[in-house]
Amino acid sequence: MSYSYVLTPAAQVDYEESLLWYLERSETAALNFVAAIDNTINLIYQHPKRWRNPYKNFRELSLKKYPFAIIYIIEEDAKMVVITAIYHHKRIPNKRFRR
């Protein structure tokens, strides 16, 4: 069963800042980053319970070619995946769940 998804404002800011960083360096890298995010989000909302649950009700899935993880929670009643962060691996790991 497929779920719908939504990005929180903080996750949207993460996404936009990361995209701008890649755009400053290479348009190709930016396009590939967008495709990687889209593909990963598609996997998540099609099978949200498939990936690991490292902390409380948060789950995460890392991108394959970029150093980011998508952090999300599942709202089962609404059949909704709420993406709380698009988190760079170099950030402080303990703070990825504090949004």
Secondary structure, DSSP 8 states (H G I E B T S, - for coil): ---EEEE-HHHHHHHHHHHHHHHHH-HHHHHHHHHHHHHHHHHHHHSGGGS---BTTBEEEE-SSSSEEEEEEEETTTTEEEEEEEEETTS-GGGGG--
